[in-house]
Amino acid sequence: MRRLSRRIRDILNPVSVSATSTAVRARSHSLGLLSDYFILTKPRVSAMVVLTAAGGYFLGCLRSGISPFSISLVQALFGIALVTAGSSALNQAFERVTDRRMPRTAQRPMAQHRIGLAAGLATGFLLTFLGSLYLVFVTNLLTGTLTLLTAVSYVGIYTPLKRITRLNTFIGAFPGAAPPLIGWTAARGVIEWPAIALFAILFVWQFPHFMAIGWMYRNDYAKGGIRVTATQQPVTRAARSSVIQALLYATLMIPISLWPTFLHVTGVPYAIAAFALGLWYLYATVRFGRIVRNPDDPANRGVARHLLKVSVMYLPLLLLAMALNAQGRLLF
């Protein structure tokens, strides 16, 4: 009876039904557009940037003898997040055609024209420059400038080089390693050796991480014309080169991760934890070396995924150990 009554009411009030349907479609479109703009900012990448920047800020505050738990931390991380989101939007704007060719990125909003080029560029430029200016006011000129330069190098240098040379991975590692350095300068206002050590840790960490991603998605990258180590020909050379680079930097990761202890930023407990984590990272990289035996084996993707998972867990755990054993006054 209720359904019959509702059906009769709908027939007698077609205008009301039409208006309701229009409102529902408009609400759905608005939510979809918000979701697309959220995707445009690459939230997972932005979260990693904010996390590593927070680590640099935390250690910088302890070196200064001031509490890291303040509104200044929120302001600094907010500004860094704005610039990171803007850089990600610009990256997707410039790579919209390339993204359309690769299955893993084909559904991105700009690749599917759900966000237009003008809107994407405007969003990217506004977030990048306003975020940098905001950082100048809430932190200092050095931090705002470094953040802007990082965004420019990521979008203006690394992004176009991805279609030109395999050296893009090495060049892209520089802006990729900048967040903890920026976090340190936000707290201290100067570039110091501990900040350079944090930069070096993130710089070296990226290579096994990127080699794993490159091997997992090498077919996608080949379709998109992205030049990475894993897309070299023949495939045996690609596998050998990927493994050599990953092993080199995973081995280097152990002494580099101990640098903060030698600079008296952390103590011996951190050094022990860093050494153990470094061995774990190295073991996962050695396991990744199996791809050399039979590069065309589909099981290699699982080996690469394992290294990727270890790399993603390694960095937060290292930063946590660093924060728990940081030397300095912790004021609340």
N, C-alpha and C positions, 0 to 999 in steps of 0.2 A: 504493500500500500504506500509506503514512504517513497519508493522509487517511482511509482506511478504518479504520486502527487508532485514529486520533484520534476518529473518529465512534463507534466501538464503546465507547471509554473514556468519551465523553460520555454515551452511553446508559446505561452501567453506573454512572455517577457523576453523576446529575442534581443532587444537592445541591451538589456542587463547582462545576458549571457555573453554577448559579443564584447561588451566593455570588460567583463571579468577576464575573458580569454586574452584580450589585448594587454590587460594589466599583468597577467601571469607571464606572457611572452616578454614584456618589457623588463619585468623583474629578472627573468631568466637570462635575458641578454645582458643586463647590467652585471649580474653575478659572473657570467662568462667572461665579460670584458675585464672585470677586476682580476679574475683568475689569470687571464692572458697577460696582464701587466705584471702580475706577481711572477709568472714564469719568465717574463722578460728580464727580470732582475737576477736570474739564476740563484735562487735562494740557498741551495746547498753550497755553492761556491762562496756566496756572501757570508754564510754562517761560518765557514772555515776561516775566511779572512778576518772576521770579527773575533773569532776565538784566538787566533794567533796574535792579533793586535792587542787583545786583552792581556795575553801573557807578557808581552813586552811592556805594556803600561804598568802591570802589577809589579814586575821586577824593577822598573824604573822608579816607581814610588818608594819601594823598600830601600833602594840605594839612596834616595833623597831623605829618608826618614819620615815620610808622610804617609797617611793612610790611603791605600788604593780604593777603599770602599767609600766613595763620595759621589756627588752629583757630577763632578768633573769626569769621572770614568764613563758615566752614561753619555755625557755630552760628546766626549772624544769618540766613543764607539759609534754613536749615532752619526756623526759626521763621516767617519770612515765607511760606515754602511751605506750612506747616501752616495758617496763617490764610487764605491764598488758596484752598487746597483746601476749607476749611470754608465759605468764602463761596460757592464754586461749588456745593457740595452744597446749601446753603440756597437758592441761586438756582434750582436745578433742582427743589427741593421745592415752592417757591412757584409755579413756572411749569409744573408737570407737566401741567396741563390744556391750557395754551397750547401746550406742546411737542407734545402729542398731535395737534394740529390741523395742524402744519406738517411737510411731508415731510422737511425737513432735520434735524428734531429728534425726529421721531415714534418713533424707535427707542431713545431714551435710556432708561436703566433704570427711572426713576421714571415716565416716561410710559407704559411698558409694564407697570408694576406688578411688575417683577422685584425692585425694592427698595421696601419699603413706606414710607408717609409717616412713621411714627414712627421707623423706622430711619434714613431720610434726614435728618430733623430732628435726631435725636440725634447722628449723625455730624457734621453741619454745626456745631451748637452746640459740641460737644466740641472739634473741631479749631480752631474760631475762638477760643474763650476760652482753651483750654490753650495754643495757639500764642502768643496775646498775653501770657499770664502768663510763658511761657518766654522771650519776648523781653525782658520786664522784667528777668528774672534774668540773662540772658546779655549784654544790651546796656545799656539804661537805660530809665527810666520813660517818657521822651518817645517813644521808638521803639515801645514796647509800646502806649502810648495812641494814637499816630497810626495804627498798624496796625489796632487795634480800631475806631477811628473810621472808617477807610477801609472796613472790612468792613461796618460798620453802615450807612454811607451808600450803599454799593453794593447791599446786600440790602434795607435798610429804606426807602430813598428812591428810588434809581434803578429798581430792579426793579418796584415797583408803578406808577411813573410811565410805564412803557413802554406801558401800556394806557390812559393818560389824556391825555397831551400829547406833542407832538413835541419839546418842550423837554427831554425825557429824555436826548437825545443830548448836549446841552450840559451838563446836570447830571451825567450819568454820566461825562463827561470828567474831572471833578475826582477821584473815586477812581481812575479809570484812569491819571491822571498822578502819583499819589502814590508808586509804588514807588521811583524814584530818590531822591526826597526822604527816604523812610524809610531807604534804604540809607545816605544821607549822615548822617542823625542817628544811625544805629547806629554809625557810625565816629567821629562828632564830638560827639554829645550835644546839639547845638544846631541851630536852623534859621538858616541864613546865606544870603546872596545867591546864591552858587553853587548851593546846593540849590534855591532858587526858580527859578534859570535852568534847571536840569534838569527841574523840574516843568513850567515853561512850554514847554520843547521837547516833552515828551511830550503835554502838553495840546493844543498846536496840531497835532502830528502826527496825532492821532486823527481829525480831521474828514474829510480826503480818504479816509482808510482806511475810516471808517464810511459815508461816502457811497457808496463802491464796493460795500461789503457790502450796504448798503440797496438799491441798484439791482439787484444780482445776485439778491437773494432777496425782492424786493418783493412777489411773488405769495404767497410763504410768509408774510411778515409780515402781509399783508392777511388771509389765512385765519386767522391766529392772533390777529388784533385788536391787533397791535403797531403803535403809531403812530410812524412814522418819516417823514422827508422824502419818501422815494420812494413812499409810499403815498397821498400827497395826490391829490385829484381837482380838476380834470382831470389827465391824465397829462402834458400839456405843462407845466403849472405845477410838477408834481413834478420833471420833468427840469430845468427852468430853475433851480429852487430848489436842487436837488442840486448842479448845476454851479457856481452862484454861490458857495455855501458852500465847496465843495471848492477852487475857485480862490482865494478870499479867504484861506483858511488855508494853502494851499500857497505862496502868495506871502509871507505872513507868516512862514512856516517859515524862509525864508532869513535875515532879520535876527535872528530868535530863536535860530537855531542858531549864530550868531556871538557871542552873548552871553558864553559861557564864555571866549572869547579876550579880550574887553574886561574881564572880571573876573580875568584872568591865571590862569585855571585851565588853559588850553591856550595853545599858541603859534600862530605864523603858519601852519605846515604844516597844523594842524587847520583853521584858518579857510579855507584854500584848498580842502581836501577837503570841508568842510561846504558851501561855496559851490557846488562842482561837484555834490555830491549834491542840494543844494536845487534846482538847475536841472533835474536829472534828474527829481526828484519833481514839479516844476512842469510839465515837459514831459508827463509821464504824465497829469497832471491836465487839461492843455489838451486832450490827446487824448481824455480822458473827456468833454469838452465836446461831442463828436459826437452824444451821445444827444439833444441838443436838436433836431437836424434832423428826426429821425423817432423819437420816443420808443417806438413800438411795434415797431421793428425788432428781431428776435431777435438780430441781430449785436451789439447794444448790450451784451449780457451779456458777450461776449468783451472788449469795451473796458473794462468795469468790472472784469473779472477781471485785466486787465493792470495797471490802477491798483492793485488789491489786492496783486498780486505785487510791484510796485515798492515799495509802502509797507512790506511785510513785510521786504524786503531793505534798504530805506533805513535803518531804525532800527538794526539790528545793525551796519551799516557805519559809521554816524555814531558810535555808541558805541565801536567799535573804533578809529576815527580819534582820538576823544577820549582813549581809554586810551593809545594809542601816543604821543601828543604831550602828555600830561598834565604839568603843571609841578609839580615837587616831588621829593623824594628817594624813589627806588624801592629799598627794602631787601628783600633775600631772606633 
